[in-house]
Amino acid sequence: MIAGGLAVRLVPARHVAPATAVIFGGVSTASVLGVPAGTVVGDLLGWRAAFGVAGVLALLTTVTVAAARRDRTA
């Protein structure tokens, strides 16, 4: 799994353990909540809508992370 080695590339060495915990927590949360939510949206509105919702959420996440990085570096 790629998530296991991701924290080493993203944060300084002293923050690797907490970052790894956050990454695995996010993967677990996405699996537990995201899969059923995607199934419900897919059943109600079709698979294209489910992919659209996932795409919008990914875009919002990207914008949020970019804004947070900008605030941190300023």
CHARMM internal coordinates of N, CA and C (Angstrom, degrees):
IC EDIT
DIST 1 N 1 CA 1.4498
DIST 1 CA 1 C 1.5248
ANGL 1 N 1 CA 1 C 109.30
DIST 1 C 2 N 1.2893
ANGL 1 CA 1 C 2 N 116.68
DIHE 1 N 1 CA 1 C 2 N 131.96
DIST 2 N 2 CA 1.4570
ANGL 1 C 2 N 2 CA 122.73
DIHE 1 CA 1 C 2 N 2 CA -177.92
DIST 2 CA 2 C 1.5260
ANGL 2 N 2 CA 2 C 111.40
DIHE 1 C 2 N 2 CA 2 C -66.45
DIST 2 C 3 N 1.3139
ANGL 2 CA 2 C 3 N 118.22
DIHE 2 N 2 CA 2 C 3 N -32.47
DIST 3 N 3 CA 1.4657
ANGL 2 C 3 N 3 CA 121.76
DIHE 2 CA 2 C 3 N 3 CA -175.28
DIST 3 CA 3 C 1.5271
ANGL 3 N 3 CA 3 C 111.64
DIHE 2 C 3 N 3 CA 3 C -58.73
DIST 3 C 4 N 1.3117
ANGL 3 CA 3 C 4 N 118.27
DIHE 3 N 3 CA 3 C 4 N -30.97
DIST 4 N 4 CA 1.4598
ANGL 3 C 4 N 4 CA 121.50
DIHE 3 CA 3 C 4 N 4 CA -177.89
DIST 4 CA 4 C 1.5167
ANGL 4 N 4 CA 4 C 113.53
DIHE 3 C 4 N 4 CA 4 C -61.26
DIST 4 C 5 N 1.3133
ANGL 4 CA 4 C 5 N 118.22
DIHE 4 N 4 CA 4 C 5 N -37.14
DIST 5 N 5 CA 1.4584
ANGL 4 C 5 N 5 CA 121.24
DIHE 4 CA 4 C 5 N 5 CA -178.47
DIST 5 CA 5 C 1.5131
ANGL 5 N 5 CA 5 C 114.28
DIHE 4 C 5 N 5 CA 5 C -100.75
DIST 5 C 6 N 1.2947
ANGL 5 CA 5 C 6 N 117.33
DIHE 5 N 5 CA 5 C 6 N 5.65
DIST 6 N 6 CA 1.4590
ANGL 5 C 6 N 6 CA 121.13
DIHE 5 CA 5 C 6 N 6 CA -175.20
DIST 6 CA 6 C 1.5285
ANGL 6 N 6 CA 6 C 113.03
DIHE 5 C 6 N 6 CA 6 C -72.21
DIST 6 C 7 N 1.3111
ANGL 6 CA 6 C 7 N 117.83
DIHE 6 N 6 CA 6 C 7 N -40.43
DIST 7 N 7 CA 1.4689
ANGL 6 C 7 N 7 CA 121.42
DIHE 6 CA 6 C 7 N 7 CA -175.61
DIST 7 CA 7 C 1.5248
ANGL 7 N 7 CA 7 C 111.70
DIHE 6 C 7 N 7 CA 7 C -60.87
DIST 7 C 8 N 1.3163
ANGL 7 CA 7 C 8 N 117.44
DIHE 7 N 7 CA 7 C 8 N -35.73
DIST 8 N 8 CA 1.4664
ANGL 7 C 8 N 8 CA 121.24
DIHE 7 CA 7 C 8 N 8 CA -178.85
DIST 8 CA 8 C 1.5235
ANGL 8 N 8 CA 8 C 110.52
DIHE 7 C 8 N 8 CA 8 C -60.26
DIST 8 C 9 N 1.3329
ANGL 8 CA 8 C 9 N 116.43
DIHE 8 N 8 CA 8 C 9 N -32.23
DIST 9 N 9 CA 1.4589
ANGL 8 C 9 N 9 CA 120.81
DIHE 8 CA 8 C 9 N 9 CA -178.32
DIST 9 CA 9 C 1.5309
ANGL 9 N 9 CA 9 C 113.19
DIHE 8 C 9 N 9 CA 9 C -86.10
DIST 9 C 10 N 1.3175
ANGL 9 CA 9 C 10 N 116.69
DIHE 9 N 9 CA 9 C 10 N -15.48
DIST 10 N 10 CA 1.4607
ANGL 9 C 10 N 10 CA 120.17
DIHE 9 CA 9 C 10 N 10 CA -172.21
DIST 10 CA 10 C 1.5266
ANGL 10 N 10 CA 10 C 115.18
DIHE 9 C 10 N 10 CA 10 C -101.88
DIST 10 C 11 N 1.3164
ANGL 10 CA 10 C 11 N 117.52
DIHE 10 N 10 CA 10 C 11 N -28.85
DIST 11 N 11 CA 1.4622
ANGL 10 C 11 N 11 CA 120.31
DIHE 10 CA 10 C 11 N 11 CA -172.05
DIST 11 CA 11 C 1.5223
ANGL 11 N 11 CA 11 C 110.66
DIHE 10 C 11 N 11 CA 11 C -130.52
DIST 11 C 12 N 1.3417
ANGL 11 CA 11 C 12 N 116.93
DIHE 11 N 11 CA 11 C 12 N 161.57
DIST 12 N 12 CA 1.4669
ANGL 11 C 12 N 12 CA 120.02
DIHE 11 CA 11 C 12 N 12 CA 174.30
DIST 12 CA 12 C 1.5339
ANGL 12 N 12 CA 12 C 110.71
DIHE 11 C 12 N 12 CA 12 C -61.77
DIST 12 C 13 N 1.3177
ANGL 12 CA 12 C 13 N 115.91
DIHE 12 N 12 CA 12 C 13 N 158.14
DIST 13 N 13 CA 1.4690
ANGL 12 C 13 N 13 CA 122.07
DIHE 12 CA 12 C 13 N 13 CA -174.22
DIST 13 CA 13 C 1.5299
ANGL 13 N 13 CA 13 C 112.67
DIHE 12 C 13 N 13 CA 13 C -54.43
DIST 13 C 14 N 1.3106
ANGL 13 CA 13 C 14 N 118.29
DIHE 13 N 13 CA 13 C 14 N -37.14
DIST 14 N 14 CA 1.4677
ANGL 13 C 14 N 14 CA 119.71
DIHE 13 CA 13 C 14 N 14 CA -176.69
DIST 14 CA 14 C 1.5263
ANGL 14 N 14 CA 14 C 112.68
DIHE 13 C 14 N 14 CA 14 C -70.44
DIST 14 C 15 N 1.3364
ANGL 14 CA 14 C 15 N 117.59
DIHE 14 N 14 CA 14 C 15 N -14.97
DIST 15 N 15 CA 1.4635
ANGL 14 C 15 N 15 CA 121.39
DIHE 14 CA 14 C 15 N 15 CA -178.68
DIST 15 CA 15 C 1.5308
ANGL 15 N 15 CA 15 C 113.19
DIHE 14 C 15 N 15 CA 15 C -106.67
DIST 15 C 16 N 1.3209
ANGL 15 CA 15 C 16 N 117.86
DIHE 15 N 15 CA 15 C 16 N 7.00
DIST 16 N 16 CA 1.4683
ANGL 15 C 16 N 16 CA 120.48
DIHE 15 CA 15 C 16 N 16 CA -174.97
DIST 16 CA 16 C 1.5296
ANGL 16 N 16 CA 16 C 111.63
DIHE 15 C 16 N 16 CA 16 C -63.84
DIST 16 C 17 N 1.3170
ANGL 16 CA 16 C 17 N 118.45
DIHE 16 N 16 CA 16 C 17 N -45.01
DIST 17 N 17 CA 1.4704
ANGL 16 C 17 N 17 CA 120.09
DIHE 16 CA 16 C 17 N 17 CA -177.27
DIST 17 CA 17 C 1.5320
ANGL 17 N 17 CA 17 C 112.38
DIHE 16 C 17 N 17 CA 17 C -61.94
DIST 17 C 18 N 1.3357
ANGL 17 CA 17 C 18 N 119.40
DIHE 17 N 17 CA 17 C 18 N -50.47
DIST 18 N 18 CA 1.4643
ANGL 17 C 18 N 18 CA 118.15
DIHE 17 CA 17 C 18 N 18 CA 178.02
DIST 18 CA 18 C 1.5347
ANGL 18 N 18 CA 18 C 112.51
DIHE 17 C 18 N 18 CA 18 C -64.39
DIST 18 C 19 N 1.3187
ANGL 18 CA 18 C 19 N 117.30
DIHE 18 N 18 CA 18 C 19 N -36.81
DIST 19 N 19 CA 1.4669
ANGL 18 C 19 N 19 CA 119.78
DIHE 18 CA 18 C 19 N 19 CA 179.47
DIST 19 CA 19 C 1.5223
ANGL 19 N 19 CA 19 C 110.96
DIHE 18 C 19 N 19 CA 19 C -65.18
DIST 19 C 20 N 1.3218
ANGL 19 CA 19 C 20 N 117.13
DIHE 19 N 19 CA 19 C 20 N -38.61
DIST 20 N 20 CA 1.4631
ANGL 19 C 20 N 20 CA 120.71
DIHE 19 CA 19 C 20 N 20 CA 177.24
DIST 20 CA 20 C 1.5234
ANGL 20 N 20 CA 20 C 110.16
DIHE 19 C 20 N 20 CA 20 C -63.21
DIST 20 C 21 N 1.3174
ANGL 20 CA 20 C 21 N 116.65
DIHE 20 N 20 CA 20 C 21 N -41.30
DIST 21 N 21 CA 1.4659
ANGL 20 C 21 N 21 CA 120.21
DIHE 20 CA 20 C 21 N 21 CA 178.10
DIST 21 CA 21 C 1.5278
ANGL 21 N 21 CA 21 C 111.14
DIHE 20 C 21 N 21 CA 21 C -62.30
DIST 21 C 22 N 1.3158
ANGL 21 CA 21 C 22 N 116.92
DIHE 21 N 21 CA 21 C 22 N -41.58
DIST 22 N 22 CA 1.4728
ANGL 21 C 22 N 22 CA 120.45
DIHE 21 CA 21 C 22 N 22 CA 178.61
DIST 22 CA 22 C 1.5207
ANGL 22 N 22 CA 22 C 110.63
DIHE 21 C 22 N 22 CA 22 C -65.01
DIST 22 C 23 N 1.3312
ANGL 22 CA 22 C 23 N 117.11
DIHE 22 N 22 CA 22 C 23 N -42.55
DIST 23 N 23 CA 1.4626
ANGL 22 C 23 N 23 CA 120.84
DIHE 22 CA 22 C 23 N 23 CA 179.98
DIST 23 CA 23 C 1.5246
ANGL 23 N 23 CA 23 C 110.72
DIHE 22 C 23 N 23 CA 23 C -61.78
DIST 23 C 24 N 1.3235
ANGL 23 CA 23 C 24 N 117.14
DIHE 23 N 23 CA 23 C 24 N -48.80
DIST 24 N 24 CA 1.4627
ANGL 23 C 24 N 24 CA 119.26
DIHE 23 CA 23 C 24 N 24 CA -179.55
DIST 24 CA 24 C 1.5232
ANGL 24 N 24 CA 24 C 111.88
DIHE 23 C 24 N 24 CA 24 C -68.04
DIST 24 C 25 N 1.3239
ANGL 24 CA 24 C 25 N 116.98
DIHE 24 N 24 CA 24 C 25 N -32.06
DIST 25 N 25 CA 1.4634
ANGL 24 C 25 N 25 CA 119.34
DIHE 24 CA 24 C 25 N 25 CA 173.73
DIST 25 CA 25 C 1.5176
ANGL 25 N 25 CA 25 C 111.48
DIHE 24 C 25 N 25 CA 25 C -63.62
DIST 25 C 26 N 1.3271
ANGL 25 CA 25 C 26 N 116.42
DIHE 25 N 25 CA 25 C 26 N -39.75
DIST 26 N 26 CA 1.4602
ANGL 25 C 26 N 26 CA 120.62
DIHE 25 CA 25 C 26 N 26 CA 177.53
DIST 26 CA 26 C 1.5128
ANGL 26 N 26 CA 26 C 112.53
DIHE 25 C 26 N 26 CA 26 C -66.25
DIST 26 C 27 N 1.3258
ANGL 26 CA 26 C 27 N 117.30
DIHE 26 N 26 CA 26 C 27 N -41.22
DIST 27 N 27 CA 1.4709
ANGL 26 C 27 N 27 CA 121.09
DIHE 26 CA 26 C 27 N 27 CA 177.71
DIST 27 CA 27 C 1.5233
ANGL 27 N 27 CA 27 C 109.90
DIHE 26 C 27 N 27 CA 27 C -62.87
DIST 27 C 28 N 1.3215
ANGL 27 CA 27 C 28 N 116.66
DIHE 27 N 27 CA 27 C 28 N -43.79
DIST 28 N 28 CA 1.4663
ANGL 27 C 28 N 28 CA 120.17
DIHE 27 CA 27 C 28 N 28 CA 179.39
DIST 28 CA 28 C 1.5228
ANGL 28 N 28 CA 28 C 111.45
DIHE 27 C 28 N 28 CA 28 C -64.65
DIST 28 C 29 N 1.3128
ANGL 28 CA 28 C 29 N 116.89
DIHE 28 N 28 CA 28 C 29 N -44.21
DIST 29 N 29 CA 1.4663
ANGL 28 C 29 N 29 CA 121.01
DIHE 28 CA 28 C 29 N 29 CA 179.67
DIST 29 CA 29 C 1.5251
ANGL 29 N 29 CA 29 C 110.66
DIHE 28 C 29 N 29 CA 29 C -62.95
DIST 29 C 30 N 1.3209
ANGL 29 CA 29 C 30 N 116.66
DIHE 29 N 29 CA 29 C 30 N -43.09
DIST 30 N 30 CA 1.4634
ANGL 29 C 30 N 30 CA 120.00
DIHE 29 CA 29 C 30 N 30 CA 178.82
DIST 30 CA 30 C 1.5261
ANGL 30 N 30 CA 30 C 111.04
DIHE 29 C 30 N 30 CA 30 C -62.18
DIST 30 C 31 N 1.3212
ANGL 30 CA 30 C 31 N 116.60
DIHE 30 N 30 CA 30 C 31 N -38.63
DIST 31 N 31 CA 1.4653
ANGL 30 C 31 N 31 CA 119.83
DIHE 30 CA 30 C 31 N 31 CA 179.79
DIST 31 CA 31 C 1.5238
ANGL 31 N 31 CA 31 C 111.59
DIHE 30 C 31 N 31 CA 31 C -68.91
DIST 31 C 32 N 1.3156
ANGL 31 CA 31 C 32 N 116.48
DIHE 31 N 31 CA 31 C 32 N -42.50
DIST 32 N 32 CA 1.4629
ANGL 31 C 32 N 32 CA 120.76
DIHE 31 CA 31 C 32 N 32 CA -175.90
DIST 32 CA 32 C 1.5236
ANGL 32 N 32 CA 32 C 112.02
DIHE 31 C 32 N 32 CA 32 C -75.45
DIST 32 C 33 N 1.3225
ANGL 32 CA 32 C 33 N 117.56
DIHE 32 N 32 CA 32 C 33 N -38.98
DIST 33 N 33 CA 1.4647
ANGL 32 C 33 N 33 CA 120.71
DIHE 32 CA 32 C 33 N 33 CA -177.10
DIST 33 CA 33 C 1.5282
ANGL 33 N 33 CA 33 C 113.40
DIHE 32 C 33 N 33 CA 33 C -99.52
DIST 33 C 34 N 1.3172
ANGL 33 CA 33 C 34 N 116.60
DIHE 33 N 33 CA 33 C 34 N -39.24
DIST 34 N 34 CA 1.4518
ANGL 33 C 34 N 34 CA 120.54
DIHE 33 CA 33 C 34 N 34 CA -173.55
DIST 34 CA 34 C 1.5130
ANGL 34 N 34 CA 34 C 114.59
DIHE 33 C 34 N 34 CA 34 C -70.38
DIST 34 C 35 N 1.3134
ANGL 34 CA 34 C 35 N 117.01
DIHE 34 N 34 CA 34 C 35 N -41.53
DIST 35 N 35 CA 1.4635
ANGL 34 C 35 N 35 CA 119.60
DIHE 34 CA 34 C 35 N 35 CA -178.73
DIST 35 CA 35 C 1.5305
ANGL 35 N 35 CA 35 C 111.35
DIHE 34 C 35 N 35 CA 35 C -64.33
DIST 35 C 36 N 1.3281
ANGL 35 CA 35 C 36 N 118.75
DIHE 35 N 35 CA 35 C 36 N -49.97
DIST 36 N 36 CA 1.4716
ANGL 35 C 36 N 36 CA 117.27
DIHE 35 CA 35 C 36 N 36 CA 177.12
DIST 36 CA 36 C 1.5305
ANGL 36 N 36 CA 36 C 113.04
DIHE 35 C 36 N 36 CA 36 C -63.20
DIST 36 C 37 N 1.3305
ANGL 36 CA 36 C 37 N 117.28
DIHE 36 N 36 CA 36 C 37 N -37.96
DIST 37 N 37 CA 1.4723
ANGL 36 C 37 N 37 CA 119.65
DIHE 36 CA 36 C 37 N 37 CA 178.78
DIST 37 CA 37 C 1.5220
ANGL 37 N 37 CA 37 C 110.49
DIHE 36 C 37 N 37 CA 37 C -63.74
DIST 37 C 38 N 1.3168
ANGL 37 CA 37 C 38 N 117.00
DIHE 37 N 37 CA 37 C 38 N -42.63
DIST 38 N 38 CA 1.4565
ANGL 37 C 38 N 38 CA 120.72
DIHE 37 CA 37 C 38 N 38 CA 177.20
DIST 38 CA 38 C 1.5183
ANGL 38 N 38 CA 38 C 112.15
DIHE 37 C 38 N 38 CA 38 C -63.31
DIST 38 C 39 N 1.3181
ANGL 38 CA 38 C 39 N 116.43
DIHE 38 N 38 CA 38 C 39 N -36.47
DIST 39 N 39 CA 1.4606
ANGL 38 C 39 N 39 CA 120.65
DIHE 38 CA 38 C 39 N 39 CA 177.82
DIST 39 CA 39 C 1.5221
ANGL 39 N 39 CA 39 C 110.95
DIHE 38 C 39 N 39 CA 39 C -66.12
DIST 39 C 40 N 1.3221
ANGL 39 CA 39 C 40 N 116.60
DIHE 39 N 39 CA 39 C 40 N -42.50
DIST 40 N 40 CA 1.4738
ANGL 39 C 40 N 40 CA 120.36
DIHE 39 CA 39 C 40 N 40 CA 179.39
DIST 40 CA 40 C 1.5306
ANGL 40 N 40 CA 40 C 110.23
DIHE 39 C 40 N 40 CA 40 C -63.87
DIST 40 C 41 N 1.3362
ANGL 40 CA 40 C 41 N 116.22
DIHE 40 N 40 CA 40 C 41 N -47.29
DIST 41 N 41 CA 1.4659
ANGL 40 C 41 N 41 CA 119.26
DIHE 40 CA 40 C 41 N 41 CA 179.28
DIST 41 CA 41 C 1.5216
ANGL 41 N 41 CA 41 C 109.97
DIHE 40 C 41 N 41 CA 41 C -62.08
DIST 41 C 42 N 1.3135
ANGL 41 CA 41 C 42 N 116.88
DIHE 41 N 41 CA 41 C 42 N -41.90
DIST 42 N 42 CA 1.4594
ANGL 41 C 42 N 42 CA 120.60
DIHE 41 CA 41 C 42 N 42 CA 178.77
DIST 42 CA 42 C 1.5162
ANGL 42 N 42 CA 42 C 112.56
DIHE 41 C 42 N 42 CA 42 C -62.85
DIST 42 C 43 N 1.3167
ANGL 42 CA 42 C 43 N 116.72
DIHE 42 N 42 CA 42 C 43 N -40.93
DIST 43 N 43 CA 1.4708
ANGL 42 C 43 N 43 CA 120.36
DIHE 42 CA 42 C 43 N 43 CA 178.61
DIST 43 CA 43 C 1.5241
ANGL 43 N 43 CA 43 C 111.61
DIHE 42 C 43 N 43 CA 43 C -67.46
DIST 43 C 44 N 1.3372
ANGL 43 CA 43 C 44 N 116.71
DIHE 43 N 43 CA 43 C 44 N -39.74
DIST 44 N 44 CA 1.4647
ANGL 43 C 44 N 44 CA 120.46
DIHE 43 CA 43 C 44 N 44 CA -176.95
DIST 44 CA 44 C 1.5258
ANGL 44 N 44 CA 44 C 113.18
DIHE 43 C 44 N 44 CA 44 C -77.93
DIST 44 C 45 N 1.3444
ANGL 44 CA 44 C 45 N 116.10
DIHE 44 N 44 CA 44 C 45 N -43.00
DIST 45 N 45 CA 1.4597
ANGL 44 C 45 N 45 CA 120.21
DIHE 44 CA 44 C 45 N 45 CA -170.51
DIST 45 CA 45 C 1.5299
ANGL 45 N 45 CA 45 C 114.81
DIHE 44 C 45 N 45 CA 45 C -118.91
DIST 45 C 46 N 1.3122
ANGL 45 CA 45 C 46 N 117.68
DIHE 45 N 45 CA 45 C 46 N -6.87
DIST 46 N 46 CA 1.4640
ANGL 45 C 46 N 46 CA 121.12
DIHE 45 CA 45 C 46 N 46 CA -178.46
DIST 46 CA 46 C 1.5178
ANGL 46 N 46 CA 46 C 112.03
DIHE 45 C 46 N 46 CA 46 C 102.16
DIST 46 C 47 N 1.3379
ANGL 46 CA 46 C 47 N 113.69
DIHE 46 N 46 CA 46 C 47 N 161.85
DIST 47 N 47 CA 1.4650
ANGL 46 C 47 N 47 CA 118.49
DIHE 46 CA 46 C 47 N 47 CA -175.30
DIST 47 CA 47 C 1.5270
ANGL 47 N 47 CA 47 C 112.27
DIHE 46 C 47 N 47 CA 47 C -66.98
DIST 47 C 48 N 1.3200
ANGL 47 CA 47 C 48 N 118.31
DIHE 47 N 47 CA 47 C 48 N -31.35
DIST 48 N 48 CA 1.4665
ANGL 47 C 48 N 48 CA 120.21
DIHE 47 CA 47 C 48 N 48 CA 179.65
DIST 48 CA 48 C 1.5265
ANGL 48 N 48 CA 48 C 111.12
DIHE 47 C 48 N 48 CA 48 C -64.41
DIST 48 C 49 N 1.3087
ANGL 48 CA 48 C 49 N 116.19
DIHE 48 N 48 CA 48 C 49 N -39.51
DIST 49 N 49 CA 1.4669
ANGL 48 C 49 N 49 CA 119.95
DIHE 48 CA 48 C 49 N 49 CA 177.71
DIST 49 CA 49 C 1.5289
ANGL 49 N 49 CA 49 C 110.71
DIHE 48 C 49 N 49 CA 49 C -65.71
DIST 49 C 50 N 1.3256
ANGL 49 CA 49 C 50 N 116.43
DIHE 49 N 49 CA 49 C 50 N -39.61
DIST 50 N 50 CA 1.4675
ANGL 49 C 50 N 50 CA 119.82
DIHE 49 CA 49 C 50 N 50 CA 178.53
DIST 50 CA 50 C 1.5250
ANGL 50 N 50 CA 50 C 110.51
DIHE 49 C 50 N 50 CA 50 C -61.38
DIST 50 C 51 N 1.3283
ANGL 50 CA 50 C 51 N 117.23
DIHE 50 N 50 CA 50 C 51 N -42.86
DIST 51 N 51 CA 1.4584
ANGL 50 C 51 N 51 CA 120.26
DIHE 50 CA 50 C 51 N 51 CA 177.17
DIST 51 CA 51 C 1.5246
ANGL 51 N 51 CA 51 C 111.08
DIHE 50 C 51 N 51 CA 51 C -67.71
DIST 51 C 52 N 1.3249
ANGL 51 CA 51 C 52 N 117.14
DIHE 51 N 51 CA 51 C 52 N -36.46
DIST 52 N 52 CA 1.4619
ANGL 51 C 52 N 52 CA 120.73
DIHE 51 CA 51 C 52 N 52 CA 177.00
DIST 52 CA 52 C 1.5166
ANGL 52 N 52 CA 52 C 112.08
DIHE 51 C 52 N 52 CA 52 C -62.62
DIST 52 C 53 N 1.3249
ANGL 52 CA 52 C 53 N 116.20
DIHE 52 N 52 CA 52 C 53 N -44.77
DIST 53 N 53 CA 1.4693
ANGL 52 C 53 N 53 CA 120.66
DIHE 52 CA 52 C 53 N 53 CA 178.10
DIST 53 CA 53 C 1.5281
ANGL 53 N 53 CA 53 C 110.12
DIHE 52 C 53 N 53 CA 53 C -62.11
DIST 53 C 54 N 1.3312
ANGL 53 CA 53 C 54 N 116.90
DIHE 53 N 53 CA 53 C 54 N -43.43
DIST 54 N 54 CA 1.4635
ANGL 53 C 54 N 54 CA 120.11
DIHE 53 CA 53 C 54 N 54 CA 178.34
DIST 54 CA 54 C 1.5243
ANGL 54 N 54 CA 54 C 110.79
DIHE 53 C 54 N 54 CA 54 C -62.22
DIST 54 C 55 N 1.3199
ANGL 54 CA 54 C 55 N 116.70
DIHE 54 N 54 CA 54 C 55 N -39.41
DIST 55 N 55 CA 1.4602
ANGL 54 C 55 N 55 CA 120.52
DIHE 54 CA 54 C 55 N 55 CA 178.48
DIST 55 CA 55 C 1.5166
ANGL 55 N 55 CA 55 C 112.57
DIHE 54 C 55 N 55 CA 55 C -65.07
DIST 55 C 56 N 1.3259
ANGL 55 CA 55 C 56 N 116.64
DIHE 55 N 55 CA 55 C 56 N -42.51
DIST 56 N 56 CA 1.4677
ANGL 55 C 56 N 56 CA 120.86
DIHE 55 CA 55 C 56 N 56 CA 177.94
DIST 56 CA 56 C 1.5264
ANGL 56 N 56 CA 56 C 110.13
DIHE 55 C 56 N 56 CA 56 C -63.65
DIST 56 C 57 N 1.3169
ANGL 56 CA 56 C 57 N 117.51
DIHE 56 N 56 CA 56 C 57 N -43.15
DIST 57 N 57 CA 1.4682
ANGL 56 C 57 N 57 CA 120.37
DIHE 56 CA 56 C 57 N 57 CA 178.00
DIST 57 CA 57 C 1.5274
ANGL 57 N 57 CA 57 C 111.29
DIHE 56 C 57 N 57 CA 57 C -63.30
DIST 57 C 58 N 1.3247
ANGL 57 CA 57 C 58 N 117.49
DIHE 57 N 57 CA 57 C 58 N -39.08
DIST 58 N 58 CA 1.4649
ANGL 57 C 58 N 58 CA 120.84
DIHE 57 CA 57 C 58 N 58 CA 177.21
DIST 58 CA 58 C 1.5256
ANGL 58 N 58 CA 58 C 110.62
DIHE 57 C 58 N 58 CA 58 C -64.19
DIST 58 C 59 N 1.3245
ANGL 58 CA 58 C 59 N 117.21
DIHE 58 N 58 CA 58 C 59 N -40.59
DIST 59 N 59 CA 1.4625
ANGL 58 C 59 N 59 CA 121.06
DIHE 58 CA 58 C 59 N 59 CA 178.10
DIST 59 CA 59 C 1.5291
ANGL 59 N 59 CA 59 C 111.20
DIHE 58 C 59 N 59 CA 59 C -64.59
DIST 59 C 60 N 1.3324
ANGL 59 CA 59 C 60 N 116.78
DIHE 59 N 59 CA 59 C 60 N -44.20
DIST 60 N 60 CA 1.4633
ANGL 59 C 60 N 60 CA 120.29
DIHE 59 CA 59 C 60 N 60 CA 177.48
DIST 60 CA 60 C 1.5251
ANGL 60 N 60 CA 60 C 111.49
DIHE 59 C 60 N 60 CA 60 C -61.73
DIST 60 C 61 N 1.3237
ANGL 60 CA 60 C 61 N 116.67
DIHE 60 N 60 CA 60 C 61 N -39.97
DIST 61 N 61 CA 1.4561
ANGL 60 C 61 N 61 CA 120.65
DIHE 60 CA 60 C 61 N 61 CA 178.18
DIST 61 CA 61 C 1.5234
ANGL 61 N 61 CA 61 C 110.85
DIHE 60 C 61 N 61 CA 61 C -63.98
DIST 61 C 62 N 1.3224
ANGL 61 CA 61 C 62 N 116.41
DIHE 61 N 61 CA 61 C 62 N -42.88
DIST 62 N 62 CA 1.4649
ANGL 61 C 62 N 62 CA 120.78
DIHE 61 CA 61 C 62 N 62 CA 179.03
DIST 62 CA 62 C 1.5205
ANGL 62 N 62 CA 62 C 111.29
DIHE 61 C 62 N 62 CA 62 C -61.73
DIST 62 C 63 N 1.3163
ANGL 62 CA 62 C 63 N 117.14
DIHE 62 N 62 CA 62 C 63 N -44.60
DIST 63 N 63 CA 1.4682
ANGL 62 C 63 N 63 CA 121.32
DIHE 62 CA 62 C 63 N 63 CA 179.06
DIST 63 CA 63 C 1.5249
ANGL 63 N 63 CA 63 C 110.59
DIHE 62 C 63 N 63 CA 63 C -63.89
DIST 63 C 64 N 1.3279
ANGL 63 CA 63 C 64 N 116.93
DIHE 63 N 63 CA 63 C 64 N -42.10
DIST 64 N 64 CA 1.4609
ANGL 63 C 64 N 64 CA 121.07
DIHE 63 CA 63 C 64 N 64 CA 179.47
DIST 64 CA 64 C 1.5231
ANGL 64 N 64 CA 64 C 111.77
DIHE 63 C 64 N 64 CA 64 C -63.23
DIST 64 C 65 N 1.3248
ANGL 64 CA 64 C 65 N 116.53
DIHE 64 N 64 CA 64 C 65 N -44.52
DIST 65 N 65 CA 1.4714
ANGL 64 C 65 N 65 CA 120.34
DIHE 64 CA 64 C 65 N 65 CA 179.36
DIST 65 CA 65 C 1.5254
ANGL 65 N 65 CA 65 C 110.15
DIHE 64 C 65 N 65 CA 65 C -65.00
DIST 65 C 66 N 1.3247
ANGL 65 CA 65 C 66 N 117.16
DIHE 65 N 65 CA 65 C 66 N -42.25
DIST 66 N 66 CA 1.4678
ANGL 65 C 66 N 66 CA 120.09
DIHE 65 CA 65 C 66 N 66 CA 178.77
DIST 66 CA 66 C 1.5247
ANGL 66 N 66 CA 66 C 111.00
DIHE 65 C 66 N 66 CA 66 C -62.25
DIST 66 C 67 N 1.3261
ANGL 66 CA 66 C 67 N 116.83
DIHE 66 N 66 CA 66 C 67 N -41.40
DIST 67 N 67 CA 1.4657
ANGL 66 C 67 N 67 CA 120.30
DIHE 66 CA 66 C 67 N 67 CA 178.35
DIST 67 CA 67 C 1.5252
ANGL 67 N 67 CA 67 C 111.00
DIHE 66 C 67 N 67 CA 67 C -65.76
DIST 67 C 68 N 1.3193
ANGL 67 CA 67 C 68 N 116.93
DIHE 67 N 67 CA 67 C 68 N -40.59
DIST 68 N 68 CA 1.4639
ANGL 67 C 68 N 68 CA 120.34
DIHE 67 CA 67 C 68 N 68 CA 179.27
DIST 68 CA 68 C 1.5278
ANGL 68 N 68 CA 68 C 110.97
DIHE 67 C 68 N 68 CA 68 C -65.36
DIST 68 C 69 N 1.3123
ANGL 68 CA 68 C 69 N 116.90
DIHE 68 N 68 CA 68 C 69 N -38.51
DIST 69 N 69 CA 1.4818
ANGL 68 C 69 N 69 CA 120.13
DIHE 68 CA 68 C 69 N 69 CA 178.15
DIST 69 CA 69 C 1.5178
ANGL 69 N 69 CA 69 C 110.44
DIHE 68 C 69 N 69 CA 69 C -67.12
DIST 69 C 70 N 1.3135
ANGL 69 CA 69 C 70 N 116.60
DIHE 69 N 69 CA 69 C 70 N -38.98
DIST 70 N 70 CA 1.4605
ANGL 69 C 70 N 70 CA 120.38
DIHE 69 CA 69 C 70 N 70 CA -179.95
DIST 70 CA 70 C 1.5229
ANGL 70 N 70 CA 70 C 109.86
DIHE 69 C 70 N 70 CA 70 C -64.18
DIST 70 C 71 N 1.3360
ANGL 70 CA 70 C 71 N 116.80
DIHE 70 N 70 CA 70 C 71 N -42.02
DIST 71 N 71 CA 1.4615
ANGL 70 C 71 N 71 CA 120.66
DIHE 70 CA 70 C 71 N 71 CA 178.88
DIST 71 CA 71 C 1.5176
ANGL 71 N 71 CA 71 C 111.39
DIHE 70 C 71 N 71 CA 71 C -64.44
DIST 71 C 72 N 1.3182
ANGL 71 CA 71 C 72 N 117.04
DIHE 71 N 71 CA 71 C 72 N -37.21
DIST 72 N 72 CA 1.4575
ANGL 71 C 72 N 72 CA 121.67
DIHE 71 CA 71 C 72 N 72 CA -177.01
DIST 72 CA 72 C 1.5135
ANGL 72 N 72 CA 72 C 111.60
DIHE 71 C 72 N 72 CA 72 C -72.49
DIST 72 C 73 N 1.3213
ANGL 72 CA 72 C 73 N 117.36
DIHE 72 N 72 CA 72 C 73 N -34.01
DIST 73 N 73 CA 1.4563
ANGL 72 C 73 N 73 CA 119.61
DIHE 72 CA 72 C 73 N 73 CA -177.66
DIST 73 CA 73 C 1.5257
ANGL 73 N 73 CA 73 C 112.85
DIHE 72 C 73 N 73 CA 73 C -86.06
DIST 73 C 74 N 1.3192
ANGL 73 CA 73 C 74 N 117.11
DIHE 73 N 73 CA 73 C 74 N -13.17
DIST 74 N 74 CA 1.4594
ANGL 73 C 74 N 74 CA 120.25
DIHE 73 CA 73 C 74 N 74 CA -178.30
DIST 74 CA 74 C 1.5119
ANGL 74 N 74 CA 74 C 112.74
DIHE 73 C 74 N 74 CA 74 C -79.71
END
COOR INIT
IC SEED 1 N 1 CA 1 C
IC BUILD
